């Protein structure tokens, strides 16, 4: 009643507590509603409207599909495409992309970090031989200094995004509705959406006010050197995000991108990337900017979640938080490392535990990029990536997420990968010593991720907690981990309301 759990236990006793006419659902197994601590909900809805080029086999197929897409959308002055492919390290040039899409802007989004742009797109953005690299980003150039079309990390990509056509409010709300429908199908009742740009805060606030949020969303405003804590505060206040529907929509920690990605070879490492003389990865934000955001958030009783993949990035964040902690204790505020999967040291894990810093970890992401990491780093080093067991053994609170879209967004899939350490394209587990137990895997996507989300519940089925439930045809604690891959979500319940059922 009131959207909360009123009784747990014997079925007859529970039925006696229900009001007359209450809906009844039956399924072999009931679990707490799953919580995804890191899923780009709005991007998932947006991806459904785009051409997705994650699985192309060779440059010829890539260009053919781009040409067909351009012909199917003749009125579009700009085409934006999701491009998670890796053509054995061979990326198309701006000229090759121009040949497929001549005279119109083309941006190939590479996992929210890098981008490939055609000649017209570079010209429209004013990017030429004399354009300086923006702080925290890089414009790739050939031997003559001409931009190749590859833009490394968000500050460089933002030079192009600044000239893309504006997206209207109805479109943003449509993306939210499409993204949440996919998550509810997977039994996810709370989603932490990291990297919500200032322009997208309006979409969430409007969706909540109009009753179109069917699940709980924690929106993490995206900060950087320009979008300071004060700027984000004003944006949140302007949109009315925190008052739109507090039961469904809450402001989360600020999100910062500190480094690149392991699969892109741009994560910030303490040692050079293999095959390079002295390239340690990309540092997208300065330590001063990270410190300013963290100090301001802590002073306001809020937190920051920092994308930090490489060991050097993890250490930098912990250095910053150690200093902030001297003035304002950070434990309990919700500060967390995002990803933190490439070589974090035992000393870093111990520091995180002492500070009360959590980790948002993403098993499905390892499934997606594991084979590529082996190629870049070798099997031993890649097998140590995403060290879930080590983080947990160190006493650090870890919440599971998918980092979708791209990686599978099913929490059950994430549990399966965390238990098996299987990765796409390899027959044997990668780093089986970092596998977790069935109970730990379930906790990643319930109690652990609920802590990252900051509630409203505990991630348990407990009297007084929100009635957020998932009904399944398989016990998530089954000894047969493979059963999780084919399990069915029978129904999803948010606040006592059935929002999805087969």
C-alpha positions, 0 to 999 in steps of 0.5 A: 500500500502506498507503493511500499511493501506491507508484508513479507512471508507466508503467502496466506498471511500476506494475502490477508494484509492486501486490500480487496481488489489488489492485483495478483501476479504469479511467477516462480521467483520474485527478486528486488527490482534490479538497479543499474548503477550506470546506464545511459537511458536517454542514449539508449532511446536515441540509439534506437533511432540511429544507424548502429555500426558495431558489427561491420566487417571491413571498410567496404561494408562500412562505407556501403552501409553509410551510403545506403543510410544517407540515401534513406535520409535525403533531407538530413543535413547531418547524420549521426551514427553509432560506431563501436566497430574496430576494423583491426585498428584501421579507421576510415579517413575524413575523405573516405567518409566524405565519399560515402556521404558527400556534402552533408555532415557526418559524425560517427560516435565512438562509445561517447568518447571519440568520433570520426567526422567527414570533410564536410563535418570538419569544415562546418565545425571550423576544424582545419590544420591550424585549429589547436587541440582543445584542452583535454582532447586531441584532433588527430592529424596526418604527417602534413598536419591535416585533420584525419577525421578522428577526434579523440575524447569529448572536448574535441568531439564537442567542437562538432557537437556545437554545430549540430542541429538543436534537438527539441524537447519532444524528441528528448522525451521520446528517447527517454520513453524508448530507453525506459521501455527497454530497461523495464523489459529487463526488470530494471526499476531504477536507472542511474543515467550518467552524463546527462548534459545540461540540455537534456535535464529539461527532457527528464524534468518534462517526462517526470512532470507529465507522468511519463517516467514509469521507473525511477531515474537518478540523473547525473548532470555532466560537468566539466571545466565550463559546466562548473558546479555552480552552472549545473546548480543553476541548470537543475534549478531552472528545469525544476528537475528535483521537484518534477516528481521526487518519487520517480526522478532525483538529481544524482552526483555530478558526472565527470569524464577524467580519462578515455577507455581501455577498448579505445587505448586511451585510458590513463595508465601509470605506464605507457600503452603497449606499442607506444614510447610514452603515451599514457592515455588521455586526461580529459580534465585537469586535477584542478577541475576535478578538485573544484567539482568534488570540493563544491559538491561535498560542501553542498552535501552532494557527490561526484562520480568520476569516469576513471578507467586506468590506474593513474586516473583512479589514483588521481581521483583518490588523491583529490578526494583525500584532500577534499576529505580533510575539509569535508568527510566524503564518506556517505555522500555518494562519491564513486569511481566509474569503471575503475577496471584497468589495473587499480592497485591494492593500495588504491582499493584500500584507500577507496575503502577508507574514504568510503568511495564506492565503485560502479562496475560493469560486467557486460562491458568486459564481455564486450571489450575483453577480446580487444583488451587481450589484443592490446594488453595480452591475456594476463593483463586483460584477465586482471581487468574489471577486478570485481572480486578484488574490489569486494575482498578489499571491503569496497562497496560495488554496484553493478551496471551495464554501461549500455547501450552497446553492452547488453543492458540486462542485469541478468546478463551482467550477473552471468558475466560476473560469475563466469567471466566469459567475453565475446569472441573467446571460448575460455573465461578471461580472468576467472580468478575475479569471478564472484559468487551467485549471491555477490552477483545478485547483490551487485544489481540490487543492494550494491547498485542501490547504494550507488543510486542513493535509494529510495530503497535498500535493494531488498524486499523489506517491509517499508521499502518501495514495492519495486520487484521483478518476477522471474522464471529462474532463480537468480541464485541458481547454481547454473549460471548459464540459466541466467542468459535465457531467463525471462522477466515475467513482470516488473513492478515499480512502486506497486504498479505493474509497469511491464509484463510478458 
